Amino acid sequence: MTTARKKIACLLLPSALMLAGAAQAAAGHLGNVETLGIKTGMTHEEVKAVLAKTNKPWKESPPSAGGFFFDQGVGQVYRARFTATDSSGSEEITLTYSKENALFMIKRTTHWNAAARPALATAIKTIQEKYGKPTSQRVYSDTEQMYYYTLDGGKTITAEDLPNKRGYESDATKCYEFDKAPPSQFNNPGNLVKQEVLYAKCGGAFQVFLTPDNPNYPNRSPREIVSTMDIEINDPRVFLDAAQKELFARQNKLQDDINKAKASGNKPTL
């Protein structure tokens, strides 16, 4: 009986997410940044409608509980997945939503079949034509990596916006640090309680990794053909605001409970 109840509860989670957040999804802060038309701030139903227009045979794994981003059970997230395979290769999209049904993280991986693989130079040019010049670009290990850190609205922070001066601070430098490492359980969750983490002028980050067929260049042949593309788009402000309010509410309730206990005069039974 317990097992059956657990299964029913799991089945209800996606529906509860959709109903609870249908009218509350937060607006994205990355402007027109998207992949396949998917943008942060969308609801799951909006994502499904966008993907339905791509003419790919998408298979859906609906949203399910994906843990918490912070301690004290704060920042509940839900994850969904779409996969598709056709003559050009395979695609996998992992989506992370807040409990208000607002999309704040998109991960997309494309594996091209041999006949559909683009030239590395063409892939880089296509990415920069769409997203502009990245904040930083480098070859690391087996991949060509492009990083975009943005201000609110999607304007990319450029390398020129980040002069290497001790003590220099601007909107760009503050947002660059915030976008690189927004608070989570992995990097000082205590930052969540500080109002400054929600910089009003900051957007988020996205990155594109290209993996070539021959990643051992320059030891072997040139890195000319791309086999895999990974895109990650992260808009932490979509869910940080709500998570911060939730944490404050829990802290206030805890303090209220302490105050009530102090004033109650209750005595333990010995």
Solvent accessible surface area in square Angstrom, and as a share of the most:
residue,aa,sasa,rsa
1,M,170,0.76
2,T,89,0.52
3,T,87,0.50
4,A,48,0.37
5,R,162,0.59
6,K,131,0.56
7,K,129,0.54
8,I,100,0.51
9,A,55,0.43
10,C,80,0.48
11,L,136,0.68
12,L,106,0.53
13,L,56,0.28
14,P,25,0.16
15,S,58,0.37
16,A,54,0.42
17,L,4,0.02
18,M,32,0.14
19,L,148,0.73
20,A,58,0.45
21,G,0,0.00
22,A,68,0.53
23,A,103,0.80
24,Q,114,0.51
25,A,31,0.24
26,A,36,0.28
27,A,82,0.63
28,G,33,0.32
29,H,33,0.15
30,L,3,0.02
31,G,31,0.30
32,N,132,0.68
33,V,17,0.10
34,E,37,0.17
35,T,1,0.00
36,L,46,0.23
37,G,29,0.28
38,I,0,0.00
39,K,65,0.28
40,T,10,0.06
41,G,12,0.12
42,M,33,0.15
43,T,17,0.10
44,H,4,0.02
45,E,98,0.44
46,E,86,0.38
47,V,0,0.00
48,K,72,0.31
49,A,55,0.42
50,V,32,0.18
51,L,4,0.02
52,A,80,0.62
53,K,161,0.68
54,T,41,0.24
55,N,144,0.74
56,K,53,0.22
57,P,75,0.47
58,W,43,0.15
59,K,153,0.65
60,E,64,0.29
61,S,50,0.32
62,P,77,0.49
63,P,3,0.02
64,S,58,0.37
65,A,50,0.39
66,G,27,0.26
67,G,33,0.32
68,F,95,0.39
69,F,26,0.11
70,F,8,0.03
71,D,81,0.42
72,Q,104,0.46
73,G,24,0.23
74,V,0,0.00
75,G,5,0.05
76,Q,32,0.14
77,V,0,0.00
78,Y,21,0.08
79,R,91,0.33
80,A,4,0.03
81,R,100,0.36
82,F,8,0.03
83,T,39,0.22
84,A,5,0.04
85,T,96,0.56
86,D,53,0.27
87,S,109,0.70
88,S,41,0.26
89,G,6,0.06
90,S,40,0.26
91,E,11,0.05
92,E,69,0.31
93,I,0,0.00
94,T,36,0.21
95,L,0,0.00
96,T,3,0.02
97,Y,0,0.00
98,S,3,0.02
99,K,82,0.35
100,E,35,0.16
101,N,2,0.01
102,A,1,0.00
103,L,0,0.00
104,F,0,0.00
105,M,25,0.11
106,I,0,0.00
107,K,92,0.39
108,R,30,0.11
109,T,36,0.21
110,T,7,0.04
111,H,92,0.41
112,W,48,0.17
113,N,68,0.35
114,A,81,0.63
115,A,111,0.86
116,A,41,0.32
117,R,82,0.30
118,P,34,0.22
119,A,42,0.33
120,L,16,0.08
121,A,79,0.61
122,T,75,0.43
123,A,10,0.07
124,I,33,0.17
125,K,130,0.55
126,T,78,0.45
127,I,11,0.06
128,Q,54,0.24
129,E,125,0.56
130,K,110,0.47
131,Y,31,0.12
132,G,29,0.28
133,K,146,0.62
134,P,8,0.05
135,T,8,0.05
136,S,51,0.33
137,Q,74,0.33
138,R,122,0.45
139,V,87,0.50
140,Y,126,0.48
141,S,88,0.57
142,D,62,0.32
143,T,23,0.13
144,E,16,0.07
145,Q,10,0.05
146,M,0,0.00
147,Y,30,0.12
148,Y,0,0.00
149,Y,25,0.09
150,T,0,0.00
151,L,36,0.18
152,D,61,0.31
153,G,49,0.47
154,G,17,0.17
155,K,122,0.52
156,T,24,0.14
157,I,0,0.00
158,T,46,0.27
159,A,60,0.46
160,E,132,0.59
161,D,48,0.25
162,L,40,0.20
163,P,47,0.30
164,N,159,0.82
165,K,134,0.57
166,R,248,0.91
167,G,78,0.75
168,Y,97,0.37
169,E,127,0.57
170,S,33,0.21
171,D,56,0.29
172,A,12,0.09
173,T,22,0.13
174,K,66,0.28
175,C,2,0.01
176,Y,48,0.18
177,E,102,0.46
178,F,12,0.05
179,D,4,0.02
180,K,93,0.40
181,A,53,0.41
182,P,18,0.11
183,P,5,0.03
184,S,9,0.06
185,Q,77,0.34
186,F,168,0.70
187,N,51,0.26
188,N,91,0.46
189,P,42,0.26
190,G,38,0.36
191,N,39,0.20
192,L,1,0.00
193,V,57,0.33
194,K,96,0.41
195,Q,122,0.54
196,E,97,0.44
197,V,12,0.07
198,L,25,0.13
199,Y,57,0.22
200,A,79,0.61
201,K,124,0.52
202,C,0,0.00
203,G,0,0.00
204,G,0,0.00
205,A,14,0.11
206,F,6,0.02
207,Q,50,0.22
208,V,0,0.00
209,F,45,0.19
210,L,0,0.00
211,T,34,0.20
212,P,3,0.02
213,D,66,0.34
214,N,40,0.20
215,P,37,0.23
216,N,64,0.33
217,Y,107,0.41
218,P,103,0.65
219,N,133,0.68
220,R,182,0.67
221,S,56,0.36
222,P,65,0.41
223,R,25,0.09
224,E,100,0.45
225,I,68,0.35
226,V,0,0.00
227,S,18,0.12
228,T,18,0.11
229,M,23,0.10
230,D,49,0.25
231,I,9,0.04
232,E,48,0.22
233,I,0,0.00
234,N,26,0.13
235,D,0,0.00
236,P,4,0.02
237,R,37,0.13
238,V,8,0.04
239,F,10,0.04
240,L,0,0.00
241,D,70,0.36
242,A,36,0.28
243,A,4,0.03
244,Q,6,0.03
245,K,134,0.57
246,E,32,0.14
247,L,8,0.04
248,F,75,0.31
249,A,59,0.46
250,R,104,0.38
251,Q,69,0.31
252,N,94,0.48
253,K,130,0.55
254,L,111,0.55
255,Q,90,0.40
256,D,72,0.37
257,D,62,0.32
258,I,68,0.34
259,N,71,0.37
260,K,141,0.60
261,A,69,0.53
262,K,158,0.67
263,A,89,0.69
264,S,57,0.36
265,G,57,0.55
266,N,128,0.66
267,K,178,0.75
268,P,108,0.68
269,T,138,0.80
270,L,203,1.01
